[in-house]
């Protein structure tokens, strides 16, 4: 299982349990909370009404007195109220009064006058001077039916309890408030849960994205590719990226030194042998023509040694460079013509013409020096393999996402055995028989240099045989 999925599932489980726990508690507490509030209001109402009914109970005219008339007018009153969006249209209270023995002597609903309520908790406890309350189903014995809350208060004559007054209110009148509160809690809880999941998903994505960038960086390093260590706002991940970068530099340095020493030793062996041989053969008694020949050999091989060392130093610096630091807007047409100017004398000597097809409007973000040197190397390579009176064609094509620079010569092409080796360091093919430098070999670092420059620019290079003859080098660079 991927780490991103593990993190998200763990976060989802934690948030889900927390949301379920909180919502369950809130929803479960809504109904009793609302009923408790109603009970508190009914207690005050019952005590107020008990005081108002006391005189009529003492005088024995509770059925026709002011209290009864007032309740009748209350029940007849058209009740209209909008309570937080819930409309109230009718009176909900039922009031009944018992004497000291628990016999109902007044009932606003005219349902129980004369009945013995002394065994009901509201009446029984109140007549004993205790808090009288009960909740009973509307349909006796049916536990599934709605219930009614009964709150009683004592009617007193001085300190003597002469009866009880009970206020009853159906619990169904609270359902709209309870349902609205529950729905609001569930709705906002679901919104909060969804928002938490979205935040968790975003956090997981950002965190795993940085981890994946570190993984991709490590893979690129392992493959020897150009790669920049990823940056992160997370201190730990930044420290890990920096540690990996330092490790790469250390390992690359050691490996590069070993590799360079081996290749340099191998490549310098041939010119040094030639120099040593010429020095052993040359003598003061030698004819001037022979002396000049051997001195020319020493000079040529010394120049070759110097070129190898310079190219090695330049390539070493390029290989350690992970990103371009001198990017500018480069006119590709001007850059190509600058390199053609540098090689004009060599092209004239070899009797090779160079044709370039590039729009003046092609602008690219690049390191002008490095890209120019890469184009120079490819042109020089093409010149070395071009027969006299042939043509080198340069074509620049601009696509939607990239630019291609194709340099095609009319030489003999690349041997099959060398196709997959031409970009190897120090690998070089002998020059053909027709140029002035017949049989000579280059340092074998030019194409490798071009490949490194292409990588630094986020592009690539291919070298292959052209269907019409000769070889074609294609540099592909991304548009920026």
N, C-alpha and C positions, 0 to 999 in steps of 0.2 A: 504494500500500500504506500502511495506517495506521501511524503511528509506534509505536503499542502493539504491533502485530504485528511490526514490524521489531525492536524492542527484545527482544521475547520470543524471536523466531527466532534473533537473535544470541546471546542468553543460552543458549538451548537448544543451539545449535551448540557454544558454548564448553564448557558443562557436559557435553554428550554426548561430545565429543572427549576431554575430560579423564577422564571415567568409562571410556570405551573403552580409553584408554591405560593407566590405572591397573589396571583389571580384567584386561586382557590380560597385563600384566607380572606381576601377582600370580598369575594362573592358570597362566601359563607357568612361573613359578618354583616352584610348589608341588611338581610331580612331581620335578624334579631336586633340590629341597631335601630332600624326604623320602628320596630315594635316597642323597644324600650323607650324611644322618644315619645311614642303615642301613649304608652302607659304613664309616663311622667305627666303628660298633659291631662290625661283622664283623672289622675289623682287630684290635681288642682281643681279640675272641673267638678268632681264629685264632692269635694269639701265645700266649695263655694255654694253649690246647689243645696247641700245639706243644711247650711246656715239659712239659706233663703226659704227652705221648706219647713224649718223648725216651728215657726209660729202656727202655720196651718195644721201641722200634725198635733201640736199641743191643744189647739182649739177644736180639733175633730172635724174640720171641714177641708181636708186635703183634696177631696174630689172636686170641690167647687170653688176653692179659695183662689187667691191671687197667684199662687204658685202654679196651680193647674191651668189657669187661664193663660199665664205667661208661656208655659210649655206648649199649649195648644197654638198660640200665636207663632211661636218659634217653628213648630212643625208646618204651619200653613205658609210661613214666609217663603217667598221664591228666592232661594239661595243661588246667587250667581257669583262665582269667583274663579279667577284664572291663577292657579298656584303653580308657578314655574312651568307654565305650558300645559298643565293638566287642569281641565275644567271641572269645577264642582257645581252640581245642579240641584242637589236635594239634601235634606237634613239626614244625618246618619245616626244621631244619638237616640237611644231608647233609655228612658229613665223609669225605674220602679222603686217604690218605697214600701218597707215592711214595718210592722209594729215591733214591739220588744220581744214578741213570741215568734217572729219570723213569718207572719201571715202578711201577704201582699195586700196593702190597702190603697195603693195607687199604681197604675201602669200607663205610661204615655202611649203604649201601643195597644192598650185594652185587651191584653192576652192572658194575664195571670192574676187578676184581682180575685182575692179570696183563697188563692192557693198557698200551700205551706212551703216556703222556701228556706226553712230553718236549717235544712241539711246541706244547702249549697254553700260552698266555701266562702263566697263573697259575703253572704249574710251571716253565716255561722261565726266566722272569725271576727267580723265587725261587731256583732252583738256582744262578743267576749272582750272587746276593747283592743283587738289585734287588727293587723292590716289584712283586709279582706280582698282577695282577688282570685279570679278563675278564668280559664279559657275553655270553652266548650264548643263542640261541633254544632253546626246549624241543625243537622239531622242527627238526633240522638243515636249513638251506637255506630255511626258511620265515620270511621277515622279518615276517610278520604275527602270528606266534605269540607266546605269552608268553616272557619271557626269564628267565634265572637269573643271579644275580651270584655270581661266584667270587672269593674273597679267600684268598690263600695266605700262609703264614709259614714260615720255614726251621726245620728241626729240626737242632740242632747237637750235636756232641760236642766240647765246648770251643769252639774258634773254627772248627772244620771243619763244613761243611754236609753232613749225611749223608742228607738227604731234605727233603721239603716236605709241609706239611699244608694242605689247602684246605678252607675252610668255604663251602658253597654254600647260597644262600637264594633261592627263587623271588620274582621281583618282584611277582607277582600277590598276594602276601600284604600288599603295601603299598597295593593298590588301594582298599580300604575307607577307609584314612586319607586317601589322596589325594583320593578322590571327596568325602569328608565335608568336607575343607578347601576344595576347589573350590566345592562347593555352598554352604558357609557364606559364602565370599567373594562368590560371585555373588548370593546372597540379600541379604546386607547391602549389597552394591554397588547392587543394584536399589532397595533401600529408600532408600539415600542419594541415588541419582539421582532417585527420585520426590520425595523431600523437597526436593531442590535445585530441581526443576522447580516444585514448589508454592510455594516461597519466591520463585523467580523470577517466577512468575505473579502472586503477591501484590504483589511490588515493582513489577512492570510496571503492574498495575492501579492501585496507589496513585499512582504517578508520573504515569501518563496521566490519571488522574482529576483531579489538580490542574491538569494542562495543559488538560483539557477545561473545568474550572471557569473558568480564565483566558479560554479562548476564548468561553465563554458570557457571561462578564462583559463582554468586548469587544463582543460582538454586542448585548448589552443596552444598553451605552453608545451604540453606533452607532444603535440604534433609539430612543434617548431615554427608555429605561425606568429605573425605580428599580432600582438594583443595588448590592450591597455587595461590595467587593473580597474575593476568597477569601483565607483564611489557609492557611498551610502551614508544616510543620516544616522544610521545605527552605529554607535561607537564600536561595538564588538565586531560587527561585520567589516567596518572600515579597518580595524586593527588586523583582522584576518587577511583582508585583501593586501594590506601593506606588508604583512609578514610573508605572504605568498610571493609578492613582487620582489622582496629582498632575497628570498630563497632562490627565485628564478635568476636574479642577477648574479648571485654567487655561483649557482650551478652552471649558468651559461658561460660565465667568465672562465671557469675551470675547464669546461668542455671545449670552449672556443680556443683556449691557449693550446691544449693538447692537439686539437684538430689542426690548428694553424701551423704548429711546429712540424707536424707530420707532412702536411702538404707543402709547406715552404721548403723543408729539407729535400723533399722529392723533386720539386721544381727547380731548385737552385743547383741541384747536382749536375744537370746537363750543362748549363752555361759555365759553372765553375770548372768543370772538367775541361771544357773547351779553352777557357782562359789559361788554366794550368798547362795544358798541352802546348798552347801557343808560346807561353813563356819559356817552356823547356826547349822548344825548337829554335826560337829566335836567338841570334848571336850577332856580334859586331861584324864578323867576317861574312855574314850572309849577304847576298846581293840585295841592293836597295829595293828591288821590286818585291822580293820575298819578304823582306822586313816590313814593307808597307802592307803586304797582304796579311801577315800575322798581326800587325798592329791594328789593322782594320777589324780583324776577328776579335781581338781583345776589346776594342772600343765598342763593337756591336754587342758582344756578350755582356760587357759591363753595363751598357745601356739597358739590356734586357733584364739584368738583375735589379737595376734601379727601378725599372717599370714594374716588375713583379712586386717589389717591396712597397712601392707607392700604392699600387692597386690593392695590395693586401691590407694596408693601413686604411685606405678609403672604404673598402668593403667591410672591414671589421667594425669601423664606426657606424656604417649603415646597418649592419646586422644587429647591433646593440640598440639602435634607435627604434623605439616602439611606436612613435607617432611623429607626424610632421610638425615642425615648430615655426616654419617660415612660409606659411600659406599666403599666396597673393592671387589676384585675378590675372590670369595669363592668357594672352592672345596666342592661340595655338599656331596660327598661320605665321606670325612673327617669329615665334620660337623655332619653328621648323626651318624657316629661311635663314635664321642666324646660324644654325648648325650646318646648313648647306654651304654657307659662306666659309665656315671653318674648314670644310672638306673640299672646297672648290679646286684647290691646287692638286690634291690627290686624285680627284675625279678627272681632271684634265690630263694628268700624267698617265692614268690608266685608260684614258680614252673612253670614259663611261659618262653618259648623260643622265641627269636626274630630273624627273618630272614630278611636280607636286600639285595635288588637287585638294585644296582646303579653303573653305569659306572664310573670309576675313572676319566674320561675325562669331566664330566659335571661340567662346571664352570659357575657361575652366579654372577652378580653384586648385592650385598646385604649388609645389616648391619649384620655382622656375629653374634653379640651378640643377637640381637632381633630375627633373624631367628632361631638361635640355641635354644633360649628360647621357641619359638613357637613350634618347633619340640619336645622339651622336654615335654611341656605341653600335646601335643597330645599323645605321647608315654605313659606318666604317666596316662592319662585318659584311654587309651586302656588297660594298665595293671590293673587298678582298676576294669575294667569290664570283665576281662578275667578269665575263670575258670582254675583251676590247670591242668597242663599237656597239655595246649593248646599252640597255636602258634600265634604270631603277625607277619604279613608280611608287609614289607616296599618295595614299588616299585616306582622307579623314571623313568618316561618316558619323553623323549625329543622330542618335536614336532618342526615344522618349526618356530613358533612364540612364543611358551611358553613351560614351564616345569611343570610337574605335580608330586607331591609327595603324594602317596596314602598309608595310614596306616590302615590296616584292622585287626580287632580282631575276636575272635571266641566266643564272649559273647552272651548275650540274645538279643542284638539289642536295638533299641530306641523305647519306647512306642509311639503309634500314637499321643497321646495327647501332647507329648514333642517335636515332630519333628520341629515345628516352634518356639520353645522357647529355644533350647539348647544354642543359642548364646546370650541370654539375660543376662544382668548383674545380678549376684547373683542367677541365676537359676541353681539348681543342683538336680540331681537324686540320690536317695539312692543307695549305693553300693549293689551288689547282695549278696546272702547268702554264696557263697563259699569263698570269700577272707577273710583275717584275720581281715579286718576292716568292717565286716558285718554291714550294716545299717547306717554306717557313711556317711556324706555328705561333699562335698568339699566346698570351699568358693564360688563357682559359678562364678569365675572371669577368670578362665583359658582359656576357649574357647572364651570368649569375648576378652581377650588379644591376642589370636591367630588371631582373625578376624581383630583387629586393625593393627597388624603387616602385615597381608596380604594386607590390604588397603594401608598402607604406601609404600609397594613394588609395588603397581599398580596391585595387584592380587586379588584373592578371595579364600574363603574356603567353602566347602560344607560338611555336615555330614549326612549320610543316612544309611539305613539298606542295607546290602549286600545280593544279591540273594542267596548266598551259606551259609548264616547265619552270625550273628554278625553285626558289624557296620564298615563303612569305612569312614575315613576323607580324603578329597582330597584338597590339597593346590595347586592352580594354580598360577604360577608366570610368568610374561612376560620375554622373552629373551631381554637382553640389550647389 
